[in-house]
Amino acid sequence: MARSLVVDVHTHLYPPAYIELLKERKDIPYIRPFPPSNQLCLCNRPPQNSSAQGSANGSSKVPPGRILYRHYYEVDEKIAFMDHHQIDVSVISLGNPWLDFMPPDTAGDVAIKINDETNELCKLYPGRLFFFGALPLSAPESIILAEISRLKTVSQARGIVMGTGGFGEGLDDPKLIPVYKALAESSMPIFLHPNYGLPSSVWGSRGSDYGQVLPLSLGFPMETTIAMTRLFLSGVFDTVPDLQIIVAHSGGCLPFLAGRIEACIEHDKRLEADGKLTSDRKTLWDAVRNNIYLDGVIFDKTGLKTAIEVAGVDRVMFGTDHPFFAPLDEGKTFPAMTVNRDAAKEAFPEDDTESYDLVMGGNAVRVLHL
Ligand code: 5CU
């Protein structure tokens, strides 16, 4: 029997133009070597502990950020990874922090350059590569809206990728409504991904002893959870009912905490006084089943089953987070692929291949028109 398509919706590529941009920078995000090593490192997010700060000053054994291996920027490495892991199609996205740091006057042109370059890379492998475009969020609104309408005509684009910062005030910022409306009208989903984590004080004075574990395993998902909860509370899904968001890392803690968030809403005097607790209000459960998709990058069947139970089997999509989570032994097989695939296998009874196929690719093909 023919194997169903496997689609990876959470997989990053920093195209060459972006790499060049980061090499020219002195502030994070940047790319540079940390002597005595001459290997280039990608420092893409603020250091969240003193060890990262120390190594940025050259005083730690572990260089900050990630060593910039070819698989971060070479499209043939992406295809080799896909072939090795039997991934048929990838919807690539620029990795964090996207274009968040760009000066307002150049962000628009850089977005066009990066998006067009990514589109050309995708076209080299017909049927196998699509992408989520990057938006020039620091530019004036007219430039952002122009890039959304342009992306609609770019052959391999299937939505946009963005972080939780928005214009700097988070995703519940009313100034973002025109952007959300334009995306909804263009049927372009947002792939929402974290970058900034939580304030480093949260990790305590010994946080650096644990490498990147705390910011990556807890900071990233909590950042996403808080951003999505604020977005929901602001009523964006009422104002823009067709907005669709694919949330990274299975929605952070959103599936697990949805009941508690709802209970807090139902017991809130301020929301009641503001007339927000009407019987026909859109609940978080409604939003998760109508506006939100979750990727499957959660690394275990327990989290994945919760995501599927909360969002529905038709709203969860497999991902790998490649090239991040590279094996420490530099081997070819990425556990980030096999563990997430196995979680999907274990989430369903063995004979329920239909559900497995939906999560592994069917949902992405349907939703993203692949
Ligand atoms: O491991 C990391 O640093 C990251 C990152 O920065 N971005 C991402 O998408 N995954 C892992």
Residues whose N, C-alpha, C, O or C-beta is under 5 A from the ligand:
A	BS01	5CU	N96 F324
